[in-house]
Amino acid sequence: MSCKVTGPVLTAGGVQGEDVCVLVDTTEAGGGKLTYHVTGPSRTELSNRMRDECPGVYQASFVPHHAGEYSLDVRFNDEPVPGSPFTITVRADPSYEPPKGDAKKVVCIGDGLSRCRINQPAYFSVDSSRAGLGRLSMEMSGPSQPTITYAEEGSPGTFQYIVSALGDYELHIRWGAKDVPSSPFQICVEDESGVVPTIQGDPTKVIATGLGLDMCTVGETNKFNVDPRDAGTGHVSVTVEGPGHTNVQLDHRDDGNIVVSYTPPEEGDYTINVTFSGMHIEGSPYTATAMSQPPPLM
């Protein structure tokens, strides 16, 4: 392979917030496809253009928003060029303020955001190219626990999942700690013949009880109980929204009760949504106040 990658940053490194550029010379490599992938302390978008004065020579650049070591993987026809991946050390600039991410600018499309067929892959795409800095996270809840994986990396990225049980599902897609527009997505599942079975259930017969619905302690596990046993067929979903991102765990007990656990990261009021097959139960949403010290016993 005759591709050559050059540039001062390969030895001298770069500076936080400034363009990091390399030149890739493919003039002696023949026809083929040139691809790049950058990983490091911050998410980056890499631009690539051919230099007008030098056909076959490309300039690849990215802006590192955080200091640290970045890895630049350069491939020609899916094969690493000599020296790839390259390690580029980026020095800190105390005066630089990284741009903030905006979950509202993430765009999600695809049939897999609203429906899927049991035991078959469902697909959707997420474009975060205009959302700034942030980390993409996803979680899906329902009668089964599907794993979401990349079907095709890039921007936009294409994702897939497979559900193994009929019922109602919720898909949360977040950028940083915030849900993207329309998240959580409500997903219905078709059977093998392409029909969505009618699910009978009554959310008014789901009962939620426990101290964790009204007050909670910062940094500690807080709990409450959800009893859906008299509600018929359906799916219980719980989300907690507030000053900080809060993970929620549902422990399905053998007797049919569900113990819900959550840990608020900071003080403030948190909204607890308890739904059954996509509909709020009586009393939901709840408001729980998080304090640094446990509330006094009355």
C-alpha positions in Angstrom: 0.0 0.0 0.0 1.4 3.4 -1.0 -0.8 5.8 1.1 1.2 8.2 3.2 -0.1 10.2 6.2 1.8 13.3 7.2 1.4 16.4 9.4 3.1 18.2 12.3 0.4 17.0 14.7 1.6 13.4 14.4 4.7 14.3 16.4 4.0 17.7 18.0 0.4 17.0 18.9 -2.4 19.5 18.9 -4.2 22.1 21.0 -7.7 21.8 22.6 -10.2 23.7 20.5 -8.0 24.1 17.4 -8.0 22.2 14.1 -6.0 19.0 14.1 -5.0 18.4 10.4 -3.2 15.6 8.6 -2.6 15.1 4.9 -3.3 11.7 3.2 -1.5 11.1 -0.1 -3.2 8.4 -2.2 -1.6 9.3 -5.5 0.3 6.1 -5.7 -2.3 3.8 -4.2 -4.6 3.5 -7.2 -8.4 3.6 -7.0 -10.1 2.9 -3.7 -12.0 4.2 -0.7 -10.5 6.3 2.0 -12.1 6.2 5.5 -11.3 7.7 8.9 -12.4 7.1 12.5 -11.4 9.2 15.5 -11.8 8.2 19.1 -10.7 10.1 22.2 -11.8 12.1 25.3 -14.5 14.0 23.4 -16.8 13.2 20.5 -15.5 14.8 17.2 -16.7 15.3 13.7 -14.0 14.7 11.1 -14.0 16.6 7.8 -12.2 15.4 4.7 -11.6 17.2 1.4 -9.3 16.8 -1.6 -6.8 19.6 -2.0 -7.6 21.4 -5.3 -3.9 21.9 -6.1 -3.0 18.2 -5.4 -5.4 15.6 -6.9 -5.3 12.5 -4.8 -4.1 14.3 -1.7 -6.7 14.8 1.1 -6.8 17.0 4.1 -8.5 15.4 7.1 -9.2 17.5 10.2 -11.1 17.6 13.5 -11.5 19.8 16.5 -10.7 18.2 19.8 -12.9 19.7 22.5 -11.0 18.1 25.4 -7.3 17.5 26.1 -5.9 14.0 26.0 -4.9 11.3 23.6 -6.9 10.8 20.4 -6.6 7.8 18.0 -6.9 8.4 14.3 -7.6 5.3 12.3 -7.0 5.8 8.5 -8.0 3.1 6.1 -7.8 2.6 2.4 -10.1 -0.1 1.0 -10.8 -1.1 4.6 -7.1 -1.8 5.2 -5.1 0.3 7.7 -2.6 2.6 6.0 1.0 2.4 7.2 1.3 3.6 10.8 -2.4 3.6 11.5 -3.9 4.1 14.0 -2.1 7.3 14.8 -1.9 8.6 18.4 -2.3 12.4 18.6 -1.7 14.1 21.9 -3.9 17.2 22.5 -2.7 19.8 25.0 -5.1 21.7 27.2 -6.1 25.4 26.6 -7.5 26.8 29.9 -9.2 29.6 28.0 -11.2 27.3 25.8 -14.8 26.5 26.6 -16.2 23.4 24.9 -19.6 23.8 23.2 -22.5 22.4 25.1 -24.6 19.6 23.6 -28.3 20.0 22.7 -30.5 16.9 22.8 -33.2 18.8 20.9 -31.0 18.7 17.8 -30.7 14.9 17.7 -32.9 13.5 14.8 -34.3 9.9 15.0 -36.1 8.2 12.2 -37.1 4.7 11.2 -40.0 2.2 11.5 -38.2 0.6 14.6 -39.2 3.6 16.6 -42.9 2.8 16.5 -43.3 -0.9 15.6 -41.5 -4.2 15.0 -42.2 -7.8 14.4 -41.4 -10.5 17.0 -38.1 -12.3 16.6 -37.1 -10.2 13.6 -34.6 -7.3 13.5 -36.1 -3.8 13.7 -34.1 -0.7 12.6 -33.9 3.0 13.3 -31.3 5.8 12.7 -29.9 8.5 14.9 -28.3 11.6 13.6 -26.4 13.6 16.3 -24.1 15.5 14.0 -25.7 18.9 15.0 -26.2 18.2 18.7 -22.7 19.2 19.8 -20.9 17.4 22.6 -22.6 14.6 24.4 -22.9 10.8 24.8 -25.6 8.8 23.1 -27.4 6.3 25.3 -30.4 4.0 24.8 -32.5 1.7 26.9 -35.5 -0.3 26.0 -38.0 -1.8 28.4 -40.8 -4.2 27.9 -41.9 -7.9 28.3 -38.4 -8.9 27.0 -35.1 -7.1 27.4 -33.8 -6.4 23.8 -30.2 -5.5 23.3 -29.7 -2.5 21.0 -26.6 -2.8 18.7 -25.1 -0.9 15.8 -26.2 -2.1 12.4 -24.1 0.5 10.7 -21.8 3.0 12.4 -21.4 6.6 11.3 -23.5 9.7 11.4 -26.3 9.0 11.2 -25.8 5.7 12.8 -28.2 2.8 12.2 -29.3 0.6 15.1 -31.1 -2.6 15.5 -32.9 -4.7 18.1 -34.9 -7.9 18.3 -37.8 -8.5 20.7 -38.7 -12.0 21.8 -42.1 -11.4 23.5 -45.3 -9.6 22.5 -46.5 -6.6 24.3 -45.8 -2.9 24.7 -42.2 -1.5 24.8 -40.6 1.9 25.5 -37.4 3.1 23.9 -35.5 5.9 25.6 -32.9 7.7 23.5 -30.8 10.3 25.3 -28.1 12.7 24.4 -26.2 13.4 27.6 -28.7 13.1 30.4 -31.7 14.4 28.3 -34.2 12.6 26.2 -34.1 13.5 22.5 -37.4 14.7 20.8 -40.3 12.2 21.0 -38.4 10.0 23.5 -39.5 7.7 25.1 -40.8 6.1 21.9 -43.8 3.8 22.3 -43.3 0.6 20.2 -46.0 -2.0 19.4 -45.0 -5.6 18.4 -46.5 -7.5 15.6 -46.9 -11.3 15.7 -45.4 -13.6 13.0 -48.3 -12.8 10.6 -47.9 -9.0 11.0 -50.8 -8.4 13.3 -50.6 -6.4 16.5 -52.5 -8.5 19.1 -55.1 -6.7 21.2 -53.9 -6.4 24.8 -56.5 -6.1 27.5 -55.4 -4.2 30.7 -56.7 -1.6 33.1 -54.1 0.9 34.4 -56.6 2.1 37.1 -56.1 -1.2 38.8 -52.3 -0.8 39.2 -51.3 0.3 42.7 -48.1 2.0 43.6 -47.1 2.4 47.3 -44.0 3.4 49.2 -42.0 6.3 50.7 -39.9 6.6 47.5 -43.0 8.1 45.7 -42.9 11.2 47.9 -39.4 11.7 49.2 -35.9 10.3 48.6 -32.3 10.7 49.7 -29.5 11.9 47.4 -26.9 9.2 46.6 -28.9 6.4 48.2 -31.2 3.7 46.8 -34.8 4.7 47.2 -37.6 2.2 46.6 -41.4 1.8 46.1 -43.7 -1.0 45.1 -45.9 -1.4 42.1 -48.7 -4.0 42.1 -50.1 -4.8 38.6 -51.6 -8.2 39.5 -55.3 -7.1 39.1 -54.7 -5.0 36.0 -54.7 -7.7 33.4 -52.2 -8.1 30.5 -49.9 -5.2 30.0 -46.5 -3.7 30.8 -45.3 -1.6 33.7 -42.8 1.2 32.8 -41.2 3.6 35.2 -39.1 6.7 34.5 -37.7 9.3 36.9 -36.9 12.8 35.7 -35.3 15.6 37.6 -32.2 17.8 38.1 -29.8 14.8 37.3 -30.1 11.7 35.2 -31.4 8.9 37.4 -31.2 5.2 36.5 -34.3 3.1 37.4 -34.3 -0.6 38.1 -37.4 -2.8 38.2 -37.2 -6.0 40.2 -40.0 -8.4 39.2 -40.9 -10.6 42.1 -42.3 -14.1 41.9 -45.6 -13.0 43.5 -46.2 -10.5 40.7 -45.2 -7.3 42.6 -42.5 -5.0 41.2 -40.0 -3.3 43.4 -38.7 -0.1 41.8 -35.3 1.3 42.8 -33.7 4.6 41.9 -30.8 6.8 43.1 -31.1 10.6 42.7 -27.7 12.2 42.1 -28.6 15.7 43.5 -31.1 17.6 45.5 -34.4 18.8 44.0 -37.8 17.7 42.9 -38.0 14.5 40.7 -41.0 13.5 38.6 -41.8 9.7 38.8 -43.9 8.4 35.9 -45.5 5.0 36.3 -47.4 3.8 33.3 -49.2 0.6 32.3 -49.2 -0.2 28.6 -48.3 3.4 27.9 -51.0 4.9 30.1 -50.4 6.6 33.5 -51.7 4.8 36.6 -53.8 6.6 39.1 -51.6 9.1 41.0 -49.0 9.3 38.3 -46.9 11.3 37.7 -45.7 11.5 41.3 -43.3 14.2 42.7 -40.5 13.1 45.1 -38.3 15.6 46.8 -34.6 14.6 47.1 -32.6 15.7 50.1 -29.0 15.1 51.2 -30.1 13.8 54.6 -32.8 11.2 55.1 -36.2 12.8 56.1 -36.9 12.7 59.9 -39.2 9.9 61.1 -42.6 11.2 62.3 
